[in-house]
């Protein structure tokens, strides 16, 4: 099967191996073949390493973090593990991480 003919191909779960250059090499190599990738289980660390090689990604890291943190100010629940406000705040962190990476690319012309 030619994976390039598919609209997106899932790769995962990479959450246990995020901090290694190996995942970056695998993801960038596959994406370099013209294959659009969805990363399953991608944490902020992974986004910082190989966001440019992913078409999309998901993660439960935000919910894990929320379960171990106090609720946001004004939230009535005991945990923000299923809280839209917490999830949207986490999303802002992810977007900022992607934007930081993109600015490095724009400035240097190469992945840093």
C-alpha positions as CSV (number, residue, x, y, z in Angstrom):
1,X,0.0,0.0,0.0
2,X,1.3,3.4,-0.9
3,X,0.8,5.5,2.2
4,X,1.2,8.7,0.2
5,X,-2.2,8.1,-1.4
6,X,-3.9,8.4,2.0
7,X,-5.0,11.7,3.4
8,X,-3.3,11.1,6.8
9,X,-1.4,8.2,8.4
10,X,-1.3,7.8,12.2
11,X,1.9,7.2,14.0
12,X,2.0,6.4,17.7
13,X,2.1,6.1,20.6
14,X,5.2,8.2,20.8
15,X,4.6,9.5,24.4
16,X,7.2,7.2,26.0
17,X,9.9,8.0,23.5
18,X,9.4,11.8,23.1
19,X,12.8,12.9,24.4
20,X,14.8,11.0,22.0
21,X,16.2,12.1,18.6
22,X,15.1,8.7,17.3
23,X,11.4,9.7,17.1
24,X,12.3,13.0,15.4
25,X,14.3,11.0,12.8
26,X,11.4,8.5,12.2
27,X,8.7,11.2,12.0
28,X,10.8,13.5,9.7
29,X,11.9,10.7,7.5
30,X,8.3,9.4,6.9
31,X,7.0,13.0,6.5
32,X,9.8,13.6,4.0
33,X,8.3,10.9,1.8
34,X,5.3,13.1,1.3
35,X,3.1,11.3,3.9
36,X,0.9,13.4,6.1
37,X,1.2,12.2,9.7
38,X,-1.1,12.3,12.7
39,X,1.0,11.8,15.9
40,X,-0.8,9.9,18.7
41,X,0.3,10.7,22.2
42,X,2.5,13.7,21.4
43,X,3.5,15.8,24.5
44,X,4.8,19.3,24.5
45,X,8.4,18.0,24.2
46,X,7.5,16.2,21.0
47,X,5.8,19.2,19.6
48,X,9.0,21.2,20.2
49,X,11.0,18.5,18.4
50,X,9.0,17.6,15.3
51,X,5.9,19.7,15.0
52,X,6.9,20.7,11.5
53,X,6.7,17.0,10.4
54,X,3.1,16.5,11.7
55,X,-0.1,17.3,10.0
56,X,-1.9,16.9,13.3
57,X,-1.4,15.4,16.8
58,X,-3.3,14.6,19.9
59,X,-2.3,14.1,23.5
60,X,-3.8,13.3,26.9
61,X,-0.9,15.1,28.6
62,X,-3.1,18.1,29.4
63,X,-5.6,15.9,31.2
64,X,-2.8,14.1,33.1
65,X,-1.4,17.4,34.1
66,X,-4.8,18.7,35.2
67,X,-5.5,15.7,37.4
68,X,-2.3,16.4,39.3
69,X,-2.8,20.2,39.6
70,X,-5.2,22.2,41.6
71,X,-8.3,23.4,39.7
72,X,-8.0,26.7,37.9
73,X,-9.2,29.7,39.9
74,X,-13.0,29.9,39.6
75,X,-13.5,26.3,38.5
76,X,-16.1,24.6,40.7
77,X,-14.9,21.0,40.2
78,X,-12.2,19.2,42.2
79,X,-10.1,18.5,39.1
80,X,-9.7,20.1,35.7
81,X,-9.1,16.8,34.0
82,X,-12.2,17.3,31.9
83,X,-12.3,21.0,31.9
84,X,-12.6,23.1,28.8
85,X,-10.9,26.1,30.3
86,X,-7.8,24.0,31.2
87,X,-7.8,22.3,27.8
88,X,-7.9,25.6,26.0
89,X,-5.1,27.0,28.2
90,X,-3.0,23.9,27.4
91,X,-3.8,24.4,23.7
92,X,-2.3,27.9,23.9
93,X,0.9,26.4,25.3
94,X,1.0,24.0,22.4
95,X,0.5,26.7,19.8
96,X,3.1,28.9,21.5
97,X,5.6,26.0,21.3
98,X,4.8,25.5,17.6
99,X,5.2,29.2,17.0
100,X,8.5,29.3,18.8
101,X,9.8,26.5,16.6
102,X,8.5,28.2,13.4
103,X,10.2,31.5,14.4
104,X,13.5,29.6,14.8
105,X,13.0,28.1,11.3
106,X,12.2,31.5,9.8
107,X,15.2,33.1,11.4
108,X,17.8,30.4,10.7
109,X,16.4,28.7,7.6
110,X,17.0,25.3,9.2
111,X,15.7,23.3,12.0
112,X,17.4,24.2,15.3
